[in-house]
Amino acid sequence: MSKNENWATVPLEVPSLTTKSSLTDHGSSELFRYVPQVQRNSPSLEPSALRLISAVHKINEFTELSHHILSSWPGFDPNLRAPLHQLDPEFTNKNVGGYPVLDVQARMQLAHQASECINHVRTALDYLAFNITWKDSGSRHEGTKFPLHTKDSGYGRVRKNSVPGLSKKHDAWVESVQPFNGTEWSQALVDLSNRDKHRVAIDIVPSFTFTLDRSIPLQDPLGDPSYRGFAVANATVELLLADALEVAPGNSNLEAGHTLRVIVAGAVNLLNLFLVDLGDDSIKIEGLWSDSTSTTGTEPGRREFDA
């Protein structure tokens, strides 16, 4: 094995963080360092707002790429078939021909954009927790984080440790968006962000819905006289947020583009409550629910095919 082939077994030499190269060629010169003060002297919700705006940018990137991918597919033309005595088709890889598969690069790009969007929202909420705790309690607290609890039991302890010293009004706003209260956007955020941070990256998979006309028997597309074919109509393709570790990936309730928009909109609505209460301008994001690039008039990340 050559030296180049053995590179993976040789540890990289990582310099110390305090190692500095010479900043001057004149050995007799004195080097002075000045670091401008960047510490915030008062709480601010601006960092949260900037994070949510970044999340919207990621949604726009996701929408643009998904539209390009969906537009490039010619349509859904499966070989749906079943034995003559069977009413429903057999959904196997052999029978469902024409099912599109995302190429690796596109899939990774979409997954990365979705992951970045989720991360921006979760971080925006943590910034909110730090600054609003600072505002209400009068001092900065280390270890704060925005509580997102799926069960009401134990929430009081979690809240006390995560956002100590909140006013009653602000405390009520935080509790109102908890997943255990049935808030869909925060529940989806918890599921996706915990998976993305601790298990495996968010994955994206295509999914088709369509109708079958069983009244018209068709010849088996693969030519087997003991089988029949099915006519497909009203086919729609969607991109779903999926768990790469699941055998049957995808969740019909988590259409990618719509889910990301719901999560961001929920976080924006919450932050706006605090912004207005502190005398700041609320965030206004135009076009969060519309997509001018859509050719079908349907939700971004979805495409309908003619029968």
N, C-alpha and C positions, 0 to 999 in steps of 0.2 A: 504494500500500500504506500502510495506516494505521500509526501508531506501535505500536499493540498487535499488529498482524499481523507486525511486524518484530522482535518481542521475542527470537526465537531467535538472531538475529545479533548482539545486543548482549551483550557479556560482563557477567556479574553482578559487582557490586562486592563483593568478599569482604574483610572486615576482617582486620587482622593478628591473629594469635593473642595478641599481647601488648597489644592495644587493650583498655582497661578503662574502663567508665563510672564516673562519680563515685558513691561509696558513701555520701556524706554531703552534706547541704545546707549544712553549716557550714564555710566555707572555712578558718577558723582551727583547726579540729579536726585532731588528728593521727590518722592511720589506721595501726593496727597489724595485722599479719597473723601468724597462728599456724597452722602446718600440722602436725597430729598425725602422729607417726611411724607409718607403715603397713608398713614394710619387714619382711619375715619374717627372723628371726634364725636359723632352723633349717629344714631341709627338711621338707616336709609333703606327704602324698598326698591331703589333703582336697580341693584344687582338682580333682584328677582324679576323685575320687568324685562331687563335685558336678556335674561335666560329664556323667558317665555317667548320673546321676539325671535330668539335664535331657534327655538323649537318650531315656530311657524315657518322659518326659512327651511328647516329640514323637511317639513311637510310639503312645502312647495317643490323641493328637489325630488322627494319621493313621488309626488303626483306627476311631475314632468317625465321621470324615467318610467314609471308604470304605464303612463299613457303611451309612450313610445313603444314599450314592449307589447302591450295589448294590441296596438294598432298594427303591429307587424305580423300578428297571427292571421292566417287565412280564414279561419273558421273552425267549427267543431263538426267533424264528420266521422263519428265513431262507427265501428262495426258492432253495434249492439245486437245481440242474438241470444237465443235460448232454445231449449228443446221444444218441440211442437206442442207438447201438453202443458208447458209452463207459461204463465202469464207475464212474469217479470223477467227482464233480461239478466244475464249473468255478468256481473261487473268484475271482470278479470283483466289483467294486462293484455292478454291475447285478444279479448273481445273488444275492449275499449280502445280501438285504434284512433289515431289523430288527437289524442290527449296531449296538449303541449307541455313541455318540460322547460323550466327556466334554465338557461345556461348558467354555469357556475359564477361567472363574473357578474351577470345581472342580478343573480340571487344574492350574492355577497353585497353588492352595492345597495340594493333595496333593504336588506337586513341591517346594514350599517346605518343607513339614514333613519330607519325606524328606531334603532337602538339609541342613536344620538338624540332624537326627539324625546324619547322617554327619559333619557338621562338629564336633559335640560330641564324638563318639568320637575323631576324629583329634586334636582339641585335647587331650582327656584323656590320650591316649598321649604327646603332646609334653610336657605337664606332668609326666607320670610320668618321662620321660627326663631332664628338667631336675633334678627333685628327687632321683631315685635316684642320678644322677651326683654331685650335691652330697653326698648321704649317703655314698656309697662312697669318693669321692675326697677328701672333707674340705674341698672348696672349690667355689664356684659357677663354672660355665663358661658363657660366652656361646656361642651358635650351636648348642646342643644340639637334637636332635630325635629322635623315636623312629624308628629305621630300619625301613623296610618295603621289602625288596629282593625282586624277583621272580626273580633269578638268583643262584646261590651264588658265581659268579665275581665278585670285587670286593667281596664282602660284608665281608671283614676290614677293608678300607680305609674303607668306609662306616661300619662300626661304630666304628672308632677315632676317626673325626672326629665322629660323632653322639653317642656316649655314652662319652666317655673315662673310664677309671678305674673301670669297673664291677668288682665282685667276680666271681669265677668262677661262682658260683651264679646271680647276677643276670644275668650275661652269657649263661649257658646258657638262662635263661628267655626272654630277649629273642630269642635265636636260634631257640628252639623254635617260635615263632609266626610265623616268617618265611614269606612266600608261597612261596619256593622249596622249603620243606620240606613243601609240600602242605597248608598251613593254609588252609581255604576262607574263613573269615571275614576273615582279613587280606588275602587276594587280592581278595575282593569289595570290601573297604574301599579298597584301593589303586585299583582300577578306577573305583569310583564317585567317590571324593574327588578324584582327579586330573582326571577328566572335569569334575566340577562346579566345580573351582577354575580350570582352565586352558582349557577348551574351550567347554562350553555347559552350562546348568543341567540337572540330572537331570529327565527327563521321565517321565510316567506314561501308560501306554496300557492299554486293556482287551483281554483275549484270551479266546477261547472254545475249549473242547474239547468234543467231542460224538461220539456214535457214529451210524453210518448203517446202516439196514436195506436192503440191496440186493436182498433176496429178494422184496420187494413193490414192483412197478412202480407208480409214481404218475403221474397226469396232470401235465403240465408246468404249474407255477404261473403261467406267463406265457402259456399257451395256444398254444404252438407245437407242432404235431403231430409234428415231427421231434425233439422233445426229451422227456425224461422228468424226473420229480421224484424227490426222495429224502425218506424219513421220518427225522426227527432225534430222537434220544433221549439221555438222560443228559447234558444240556448243563450245563457248568460255566463260570462266568465268573471271571476273575482279573484283578488289576491288576498289571502288570509294570513294573519299572524299565527305562526305555528310553533310548536315545541319540537325541536329536532330529535329529542329522545323518545318521542311517542311513536308507537307502531303505526297508528292511523293519525297523521299530523293534521293540524287545522281545526279550527273551532268556528262553526257557522255563525256564531255570535260575535266574532272578532274579525270582521272584514277590515283589512289593514288601514286603508285611507280614512274610513269613517271612524274607526276606533281612535286613531291618533288625533283626529279633529275633536272628538268628544272629550278626550283627556285634556287637551290643551285648552279648550273652551271652558271646561270646569275649573281648571287652575286659574285662568284669566279672570273668570267671574269672582272667584274667591279673593284673589289679590286685589281686584278693584274695590272690594268692600273695605279693605285695609287702607288702600291708597286714598280713597275719598274721605275716610274717617280721619286720616292724618293730614288732610288738606291738600293732597296732591291730585294731579289729573289722573283719571282712569285710563287704562289701555284700551284703545279702539283699533281692532284689527279687521280691516275690510277684506272681504272675500274668503274668510275662513271656511265658509260653507258653500262657496261657488268655485267653479273651475272653468275658465274661459277656453281651456285647451280641449275640453271634453267634446267629442264628436257625437255623443249619443244622448246628451242631456241627462244622463244618469249620474250617480255618485262617482266621483273620481276613483280610479282603481277598479272600475267595473266596465265591461263591454258586452253589449248585446249583439248577437249575430242573427242575420235573417234566416228564416226557415229554408 
